């Protein structure tokens, strides 16, 4: 699984990086991004983080968390 944040729709609510700080972080404005690969969706997420990433996806109020299954 790979992930990124649609930074155009992110409202900086903080849900994703609160739920899964191993994968998501935010910039100085609070806009989230996938810290594993600088939001490029090029690195696979470790399977041990799968549940947290899915939780972040489901809790995003603007559907800005993007997931892609390999």
mmCIF file of the C-alpha atoms, coordinates in Angstrom:
data_MODEL
# 
_entry.id   MODEL 
# 
loop_
_atom_site.group_PDB 
_atom_site.id 
_atom_site.type_symbol 
_atom_site.label_atom_id 
_atom_site.label_alt_id 
_atom_site.label_comp_id 
_atom_site.label_asym_id 
_atom_site.label_entity_id 
_atom_site.label_seq_id 
_atom_site.pdbx_PDB_ins_code 
_atom_site.Cartn_x 
_atom_site.Cartn_y 
_atom_site.Cartn_z 
_atom_site.occupancy 
_atom_site.B_iso_or_equiv 
_atom_site.pdbx_formal_charge 
_atom_site.auth_seq_id 
_atom_site.auth_comp_id 
_atom_site.auth_asym_id 
_atom_site.auth_atom_id 
_atom_site.pdbx_PDB_model_num 
ATOM 1  C CA . UNK A 1 1  ? 0.000   0.000  0.000  1.00 0.00 ? 1  UNK A CA 1 
ATOM 2  C CA . UNK A 1 2  ? 1.110   3.543  -0.774 1.00 0.00 ? 2  UNK A CA 1 
ATOM 3  C CA . UNK A 1 3  ? -0.331  6.820  0.397  1.00 0.00 ? 3  UNK A CA 1 
ATOM 4  C CA . UNK A 1 4  ? -0.196  10.553 -0.087 1.00 0.00 ? 4  UNK A CA 1 
ATOM 5  C CA . UNK A 1 5  ? -2.216  13.569 0.961  1.00 0.00 ? 5  UNK A CA 1 
ATOM 6  C CA . UNK A 1 6  ? -4.111  15.716 -1.506 1.00 0.00 ? 6  UNK A CA 1 
ATOM 7  C CA . UNK A 1 7  ? -2.651  18.975 -0.242 1.00 0.00 ? 7  UNK A CA 1 
ATOM 8  C CA . UNK A 1 8  ? -5.135  21.024 -2.291 1.00 0.00 ? 8  UNK A CA 1 
ATOM 9  C CA . UNK A 1 9  ? -8.072  19.736 -0.249 1.00 0.00 ? 9  UNK A CA 1 
ATOM 10 C CA . UNK A 1 10 ? -6.368  19.245 3.148  1.00 0.00 ? 10 UNK A CA 1 
ATOM 11 C CA . UNK A 1 11 ? -7.814  21.592 5.794  1.00 0.00 ? 11 UNK A CA 1 
ATOM 12 C CA . UNK A 1 12 ? -5.060  20.966 8.373  1.00 0.00 ? 12 UNK A CA 1 
ATOM 13 C CA . UNK A 1 13 ? -7.365  19.238 10.841 1.00 0.00 ? 13 UNK A CA 1 
ATOM 14 C CA . UNK A 1 14 ? -4.507  17.033 12.028 1.00 0.00 ? 14 UNK A CA 1 
ATOM 15 C CA . UNK A 1 15 ? -6.402  13.743 12.113 1.00 0.00 ? 15 UNK A CA 1 
ATOM 16 C CA . UNK A 1 16 ? -4.017  11.817 9.862  1.00 0.00 ? 16 UNK A CA 1 
ATOM 17 C CA . UNK A 1 17 ? -0.804  12.710 11.629 1.00 0.00 ? 17 UNK A CA 1 
ATOM 18 C CA . UNK A 1 18 ? -2.437  12.318 15.044 1.00 0.00 ? 18 UNK A CA 1 
ATOM 19 C CA . UNK A 1 19 ? -3.611  8.813  14.109 1.00 0.00 ? 19 UNK A CA 1 
ATOM 20 C CA . UNK A 1 20 ? -0.494  7.696  12.223 1.00 0.00 ? 20 UNK A CA 1 
ATOM 21 C CA . UNK A 1 21 ? 2.553   9.896  12.916 1.00 0.00 ? 21 UNK A CA 1 
ATOM 22 C CA . UNK A 1 22 ? 4.815   7.180  11.504 1.00 0.00 ? 22 UNK A CA 1 
ATOM 23 C CA . UNK A 1 23 ? 3.454   7.943  8.027  1.00 0.00 ? 23 UNK A CA 1 
ATOM 24 C CA . UNK A 1 24 ? 2.005   11.472 8.077  1.00 0.00 ? 24 UNK A CA 1 
ATOM 25 C CA . UNK A 1 25 ? 3.345   14.830 9.171  1.00 0.00 ? 25 UNK A CA 1 
ATOM 26 C CA . UNK A 1 26 ? 2.533   18.470 8.494  1.00 0.00 ? 26 UNK A CA 1 
ATOM 27 C CA . UNK A 1 27 ? 4.293   21.543 7.223  1.00 0.00 ? 27 UNK A CA 1 
ATOM 28 C CA . UNK A 1 28 ? 4.470   24.883 9.049  1.00 0.00 ? 28 UNK A CA 1 
ATOM 29 C CA . UNK A 1 29 ? 0.929   25.710 7.923  1.00 0.00 ? 29 UNK A CA 1 
ATOM 30 C CA . UNK A 1 30 ? -0.458  22.435 9.272  1.00 0.00 ? 30 UNK A CA 1 
ATOM 31 C CA . UNK A 1 31 ? -1.061  20.973 5.813  1.00 0.00 ? 31 UNK A CA 1 
ATOM 32 C CA . UNK A 1 32 ? -0.391  17.243 5.919  1.00 0.00 ? 32 UNK A CA 1 
ATOM 33 C CA . UNK A 1 33 ? 1.845   15.131 3.726  1.00 0.00 ? 33 UNK A CA 1 
ATOM 34 C CA . UNK A 1 34 ? 3.171   11.582 3.653  1.00 0.00 ? 34 UNK A CA 1 
ATOM 35 C CA . UNK A 1 35 ? 6.543   11.829 5.358  1.00 0.00 ? 35 UNK A CA 1 
ATOM 36 C CA . UNK A 1 36 ? 7.761   8.419  4.158  1.00 0.00 ? 36 UNK A CA 1 
ATOM 37 C CA . UNK A 1 37 ? 8.446   9.676  0.648  1.00 0.00 ? 37 UNK A CA 1 
ATOM 38 C CA . UNK A 1 38 ? 7.744   13.404 0.754  1.00 0.00 ? 38 UNK A CA 1 
ATOM 39 C CA . UNK A 1 39 ? 4.212   12.832 -0.555 1.00 0.00 ? 39 UNK A CA 1 
ATOM 40 C CA . UNK A 1 40 ? 5.375   11.254 -3.830 1.00 0.00 ? 40 UNK A CA 1 
ATOM 41 C CA . UNK A 1 41 ? 3.568   7.935  -3.313 1.00 0.00 ? 41 UNK A CA 1 
ATOM 42 C CA . UNK A 1 42 ? 6.713   5.998  -4.205 1.00 0.00 ? 42 UNK A CA 1 
ATOM 43 C CA . UNK A 1 43 ? 7.367   3.973  -1.029 1.00 0.00 ? 43 UNK A CA 1 
ATOM 44 C CA . UNK A 1 44 ? 5.340   1.093  0.308  1.00 0.00 ? 44 UNK A CA 1 
ATOM 45 C CA . UNK A 1 45 ? 3.923   1.460  3.800  1.00 0.00 ? 45 UNK A CA 1 
ATOM 46 C CA . UNK A 1 46 ? 4.968   -1.211 6.259  1.00 0.00 ? 46 UNK A CA 1 
ATOM 47 C CA . UNK A 1 47 ? 2.186   -3.753 6.805  1.00 0.00 ? 47 UNK A CA 1 
ATOM 48 C CA . UNK A 1 48 ? 2.307   -3.171 10.563 1.00 0.00 ? 48 UNK A CA 1 
ATOM 49 C CA . UNK A 1 49 ? 0.963   0.348  9.918  1.00 0.00 ? 49 UNK A CA 1 
ATOM 50 C CA . UNK A 1 50 ? -1.891  -0.758 7.648  1.00 0.00 ? 50 UNK A CA 1 
ATOM 51 C CA . UNK A 1 51 ? -4.649  -0.342 10.275 1.00 0.00 ? 51 UNK A CA 1 
ATOM 52 C CA . UNK A 1 52 ? -3.452  3.119  11.306 1.00 0.00 ? 52 UNK A CA 1 
ATOM 53 C CA . UNK A 1 53 ? -3.244  4.294  7.698  1.00 0.00 ? 53 UNK A CA 1 
ATOM 54 C CA . UNK A 1 54 ? -6.760  3.016  6.970  1.00 0.00 ? 54 UNK A CA 1 
ATOM 55 C CA . UNK A 1 55 ? -8.009  4.728  10.147 1.00 0.00 ? 55 UNK A CA 1 
ATOM 56 C CA . UNK A 1 56 ? -6.423  7.990  8.986  1.00 0.00 ? 56 UNK A CA 1 
ATOM 57 C CA . UNK A 1 57 ? -8.069  7.551  5.582  1.00 0.00 ? 57 UNK A CA 1 
ATOM 58 C CA . UNK A 1 58 ? -11.476 6.954  7.161  1.00 0.00 ? 58 UNK A CA 1 
ATOM 59 C CA . UNK A 1 59 ? -11.172 9.885  9.599  1.00 0.00 ? 59 UNK A CA 1 
ATOM 60 C CA . UNK A 1 60 ? -10.204 12.525 7.048  1.00 0.00 ? 60 UNK A CA 1 
ATOM 61 C CA . UNK A 1 61 ? -13.154 14.952 6.790  1.00 0.00 ? 61 UNK A CA 1 
ATOM 62 C CA . UNK A 1 62 ? -12.168 16.086 3.285  1.00 0.00 ? 62 UNK A CA 1 
ATOM 63 C CA . UNK A 1 63 ? -11.110 12.699 1.846  1.00 0.00 ? 63 UNK A CA 1 
ATOM 64 C CA . UNK A 1 64 ? -7.609  14.081 1.341  1.00 0.00 ? 64 UNK A CA 1 
ATOM 65 C CA . UNK A 1 65 ? -5.833  10.878 2.381  1.00 0.00 ? 65 UNK A CA 1 
ATOM 66 C CA . UNK A 1 66 ? -5.153  8.917  -0.805 1.00 0.00 ? 66 UNK A CA 1 
ATOM 67 C CA . UNK A 1 67 ? -4.452  5.183  -0.655 1.00 0.00 ? 67 UNK A CA 1 
ATOM 68 C CA . UNK A 1 68 ? -3.255  2.885  -3.401 1.00 0.00 ? 68 UNK A CA 1 
ATOM 69 C CA . UNK A 1 69 ? -3.036  -0.880 -3.055 1.00 0.00 ? 69 UNK A CA 1 
ATOM 70 C CA . UNK A 1 70 ? -0.181  -2.595 -4.825 1.00 0.00 ? 70 UNK A CA 1 
# 
